[in-house]
Amino acid sequence: MPTTDPILGITPDPVRFDEAIAAIRRRVPMTDDVWSQLQQEELEFAFTVADVAQLDLVVDVYEAIDRAVRDGTTLEDFKADVGDGLEEAWGEENPGRIEGIFRTNVMSSYNSGRHAAAEQVKDERPYWRFDGPDDDRTSKDICAPIIRAGVILPADSGWWRGHYPPLHVNCRHRVSSLTKEQAEEQGITESPPDVEVPAGFGIAPSAGGGSDWSPDPDDYPDELGDALDDRLAEDAG
């Protein structure tokens, strides 16, 4: 029997989550300095690794995350594939940080996939609930106030544009869709917490016009432009 990851719920032989696969496939690997120049609404389409200057290593990490989402490869597979390269780039061993990269990016792809699925049933299930654990690992300043408030809002509420999970590194939270009757029975939130979310997090997929972003390889340094050109050609094919 395959072993299930206790946090992400993925196995080495999962049912393919096509919406999550599509979410990771539309992200563009880039270095930290390029990522920092993007507008907030564009970050949905960007993939980077903090404190890694080599684009080829960023691409390696991206491809390892892609395999995890697509094929159900595990954290141990991820460590074996890119752990040594990351620790060499950082100049230190940091297994916790490597795990954070894996869990955060896989969860981000899964949540983007859930967003796409929820959009498809929005007419029948027009409310969303912020879901997940409230334990000693829950961020006390970010996710805990939202969970304890039991946030339930219309799917079209502007609040989701800045508070769609993940909201931080290692965030374990997600959004569930509800019918109007379920939302009213559980209690629709009047004033959701306005917590401060780190840059690059909390972005609802395709919110704020971000879906119109179309990166031009000519705008980036040669190595990155070539990688981006290859990625766009692959997606077009």
C-alpha positions in Angstrom: 0.0 0.0 0.0 1.5 3.4 -0.9 2.5 5.8 1.9 0.4 9.0 2.2 2.1 12.3 3.1 0.4 13.3 6.4 0.2 17.0 5.5 -0.4 17.2 1.8 -2.3 13.9 1.5 -0.4 12.8 -1.7 0.7 9.3 -2.4 3.3 7.9 -4.9 0.3 6.8 -7.0 -2.4 9.5 -6.7 -5.4 10.3 -8.9 -4.2 13.0 -11.3 -5.3 16.4 -10.2 -5.4 18.0 -13.6 -6.2 21.5 -12.3 -3.2 21.4 -10.0 -1.0 20.2 -12.7 -2.2 23.1 -15.0 -1.5 25.5 -12.2 2.2 24.5 -11.8 2.6 24.3 -15.5 1.8 27.9 -16.1 4.4 29.2 -13.7 7.7 30.5 -15.0 11.0 29.7 -13.3 13.0 32.9 -12.6 15.7 34.2 -10.3 15.1 36.3 -7.2 16.1 39.5 -8.8 13.6 39.1 -11.7 10.8 38.0 -9.3 11.3 41.1 -7.2 10.5 43.3 -10.2 7.1 41.8 -10.8 3.8 43.4 -9.7 1.8 41.6 -7.0 -0.8 40.3 -9.5 2.0 38.8 -11.7 3.5 36.7 -8.9 0.9 34.0 -9.4 2.7 33.1 -12.6 6.3 33.2 -11.2 8.4 30.5 -9.6 11.5 31.3 -7.7 13.7 30.0 -4.8 14.9 32.6 -2.2 18.6 33.1 -2.1 19.3 31.0 -5.2 21.0 33.1 -8.0 21.6 30.2 -10.5 18.7 29.9 -12.9 19.5 26.3 -13.7 19.0 25.3 -10.1 15.7 27.2 -9.9 14.6 25.3 -13.0 15.7 22.0 -11.4 13.6 22.8 -8.3 10.7 23.8 -10.4 10.8 20.5 -12.4 11.0 18.5 -9.1 7.9 20.3 -7.8 6.2 19.6 -11.2 6.9 15.9 -10.8 5.5 16.0 -7.2 2.2 17.5 -8.4 2.0 15.5 -11.6 3.3 12.1 -10.5 3.0 12.1 -6.7 6.8 12.0 -6.0 7.6 12.5 -2.3 9.5 14.9 -0.1 12.3 12.3 0.0 12.5 12.2 -3.8 12.6 16.0 -3.8 15.5 16.1 -1.3 17.4 13.5 -3.3 16.9 15.5 -6.6 17.7 19.0 -5.4 18.7 19.0 -1.7 22.4 19.0 -2.3 22.2 21.8 -4.9 20.1 24.0 -2.6 22.4 23.6 0.4 25.4 24.3 -1.7 23.8 27.5 -3.0 22.8 28.5 0.6 26.2 27.6 2.0 24.6 25.5 4.8 22.6 22.4 5.5 18.9 23.4 6.1 16.5 20.4 5.8 13.7 22.4 7.3 14.0 25.0 4.6 14.0 22.4 1.8 10.9 20.8 3.3 9.2 24.2 3.4 9.9 24.8 -0.3 8.4 21.4 -1.2 5.3 21.7 1.0 4.6 25.3 0.2 4.9 24.9 -3.6 2.9 21.6 -3.8 0.2 23.1 -1.6 0.1 26.2 -3.7 -0.5 24.1 -6.8 -3.2 22.1 -5.1 -4.9 25.2 -3.8 -4.8 26.7 -7.3 -6.4 23.5 -8.6 -9.1 23.7 -6.0 -9.7 27.3 -7.0 -10.3 26.2 -10.6 -12.6 23.4 -9.5 -14.6 25.8 -7.2 -15.0 28.3 -10.0 -16.6 25.6 -12.1 -19.4 25.0 -9.5 -19.7 28.6 -8.3 -23.3 28.9 -9.5 -24.4 26.0 -7.3 -21.8 26.6 -4.5 -21.4 30.5 -4.4 -19.7 30.7 -0.9 -16.2 29.8 0.2 -15.0 28.8 3.7 -11.4 29.1 4.8 -10.5 25.7 6.2 -7.7 23.9 7.9 -6.1 23.1 11.3 -5.8 25.3 14.3 -3.0 23.7 16.4 0.4 24.6 17.7 1.8 24.8 14.2 -0.8 27.3 12.9 0.6 30.8 12.3 -0.8 32.8 15.2 -0.6 36.1 13.4 -1.9 35.0 10.0 -4.0 31.9 9.7 -5.2 31.4 13.3 -7.3 34.6 13.4 -9.0 33.6 10.2 -9.7 30.0 11.3 -11.0 31.2 14.7 -13.3 33.7 12.9 -14.7 30.8 10.8 -14.5 33.0 7.7 -17.3 32.2 5.2 -17.7 34.7 2.3 -19.1 34.9 -1.2 -16.7 33.4 -3.7 -16.6 36.8 -5.4 -15.7 38.7 -2.3 -12.6 41.0 -2.8 -11.2 39.6 0.5 -10.1 36.4 -1.2 -7.9 38.3 -3.6 -5.4 39.0 -0.8 -6.2 36.0 1.5 -6.4 32.9 -0.7 -4.2 30.2 0.8 -1.3 29.5 1.1 -0.8 32.6 3.2 2.8 31.9 4.2 5.6 29.3 4.0 4.3 25.8 5.1 0.7 27.0 5.2 -1.7 24.0 5.5 -4.9 25.8 4.8 -7.4 25.6 1.9 -10.7 26.8 0.7 -13.9 24.7 0.6 -17.0 25.7 -1.4 -20.5 25.8 0.1 -24.1 26.1 -1.1 -26.0 29.2 -0.1 -28.0 27.2 2.5 -24.8 25.7 4.0 -23.2 29.2 4.3 -26.3 30.7 5.9 -26.5 27.8 8.4 -22.9 28.0 9.4 -22.9 31.8 9.4 -21.6 34.2 6.8 -18.8 36.4 8.0 -19.5 40.2 8.3 -16.0 41.5 9.0 -13.2 39.0 8.1 -9.8 39.6 9.7 -7.5 41.8 7.7 -4.2 40.0 8.5 -0.9 41.0 6.9 0.2 38.4 4.4 3.9 38.2 3.1 4.6 39.2 -0.4 3.9 36.5 -3.0 1.3 34.8 -0.8 -2.5 35.1 -0.5 -3.0 35.7 -4.2 -6.2 34.3 -5.6 -5.5 32.7 -9.0 -6.2 35.1 -11.8 -7.2 37.8 -9.4 -6.7 41.5 -10.3 -6.2 40.9 -14.0 -3.1 38.7 -13.5 -4.4 36.2 -16.0 -3.6 38.6 -18.8 0.1 38.6 -18.0 2.1 37.3 -20.9 5.9 37.4 -20.2 8.1 38.3 -23.2 11.4 36.3 -23.3 13.1 39.4 -24.8 12.5 41.3 -21.6 14.8 39.0 -19.5 18.5 38.2 -19.4 19.7 35.7 -22.0 19.7 32.6 -19.9 16.3 33.3 -18.4 14.8 34.4 -21.7 15.9 31.2 -23.3 14.4 29.1 -20.6 11.2 31.1 -20.7 11.1 30.8 -24.5 11.4 27.0 -24.2 8.7 26.9 -21.6 6.2 28.9 -23.7 7.0 26.8 -26.8 6.4 23.6 -24.8 3.1 24.9 -23.5 2.0 26.0 -27.0 2.8 22.6 -28.3 
